[in-house]
Amino acid sequence: MGRHQALKRNQADEQAALQWVFAILGEPAPQGDFEAILKDGNVLCRFMQKIRPELITKYKPSEQGAKQRENISLFNKACEQMGVPETDLFQTIDLFEGKDPAAVANTLSRLGGILQKTRPDLPPHGPKLSEQQERQFTTEQLAPGKMFY
């Protein structure tokens, strides 16, 4: 689902995403509101550094809103570099202002699908990406279809 579609909030998806993020961080998942835990971008940046350290080389934990929004943006850019389609990335305000937490959970789900293929050593999360299956047809198999062209 893209960001232009209204996503229905699902607390089970949000909690599954948090459990996955903190499992990869090697920390117990804190209790609390999904967006409150992720709002400052620190957890997301530390998470990305754990799976692809070269994508976020430095970020600054901060109490300042501008730095927190910057951290969220760094995470989104790293997700895009890993192959998450732009339409599946949440907007900074979706998390920082709590506008669309479902979009945040969706981005994490898409990232999880990509990681199942690129980093099978990590715990799985989200739907696994389908794999291309090349088909080979003989000339005899293709011949009946040519009468339609």
N, C-alpha and C positions, 0 to 999 in steps of 0.2 A: 504494500500500500504506500502511496506517495504522500507527501506532506499536504497536498492540496485536498486530500480526502479527510473527512472527519473520522478520527480513530476513536473507537469506544474504549474507555479506560477499563483495564482489567487488572485488579490488584494481584491476582495469582501470577500473571505475566510479569508484573513489576517485581514481585518478591522473588520469582525464579531468576530474573535478571540480576537482582542484587546478590542472591546466593552464588550465582555463577561468577560475578565480578569479584566477590570477596574470596571465593574458593581459589581463583587464580592468583589473587593477591596473597593468599595464605593466611588470611585473617578471618576471625569470626564476623559474620554480617551483623552490623548494629541494628538494634530495634529502632523503629521510627518511620517517618514518612519518606517514601521513595524519593520525591524531589528534594526534600530537605537534606537527605544524606548526600545527594549528588550535586546540589545547587552550586557550590563554590568551584566545581570542576576539579578539585584536588584528587578525589578518588578516581575520576575518569582518567586524568593524566597519569597517575601512578599505575593504573591498570594498563594503559597503553604502553607505558615504559616497560612494564613486565612482559608484554607480548611482542612488542616491536620497539626496543629502546631507541633506535635511530630516528624514529618518526617524531618523537618529542624529546629533544635533547635537554631543554630546560623550561621549567615553568615555575611560577612563584606562588606558593600558598599565601593567601592574603585575605584580609578582612575587607579590602576595598572592592566595591562592586565592579569597577572597571577591570581589575585584574582577574576577578572571578569569571567575568564574561569572556575575557581573553583566554583563560584556561579552557573553558567550554569550547571556544572556537578552535583552539589547538587540537582538542580531541576530535572534533568534527573533521578537520582537515586531515588528520591521521586516518580516520575511518575512510575518507574518500580515497586516500592514497592506497589503502588496503583493498579497495574495490567495492565499497558500499556505494550504490548508485546515489547520485545527488538527490533524487526524488525520495530516497529513504532516509536521508539525513534530517535530524530535527533542527529547528532553528534555535539559536541561543536563548531567545525569550521563551521558547517552549519549556525549557528547564529553569532558567534563572527567574522568570516571573511566574512559573507554574502554569503557563497557558495551555500546554498540551503534553502532560506526562506520558500519555500513550505513545506519542511520537518518539519520545526518548527510549521507551521500552522496545519499540519497533526497530529503531536504529541498532540497539544492542542485539536484538534477535537476528537482524541481517548480518551484523558483524560476526555473531556466533556461527551462522551458517557458513560464512567464508572461512572462518578459523577451523571448522571441522575438516575442511579440505586442505588448508595450508599448514595447519598446526594440529595434527591429530593427537599429539601428546597432551593437549589441553582438554579439560572437561568439556563435553558438548553442550551447546545451548542453541535453541532456535532450530528451524527446519534446515535439514541438510540440502545443499545445493544439488541440483540434478547434474548428471554428467552427460556429455555429448556421446552419442553412440552412432558412429559412422556406419552407414549401410553401403554395401557393394552389390550392384545389380549387374547381371549379365546382359548382353545385347538381346538375347532371346526374351528375357524378362521385361526389358524396356520396350520391345517392338509393339506389343498390343496397345500401349499408351500413345504411340505416335499417330494412330489414326484419329485422335482427337485434336491434333494440331494442324 
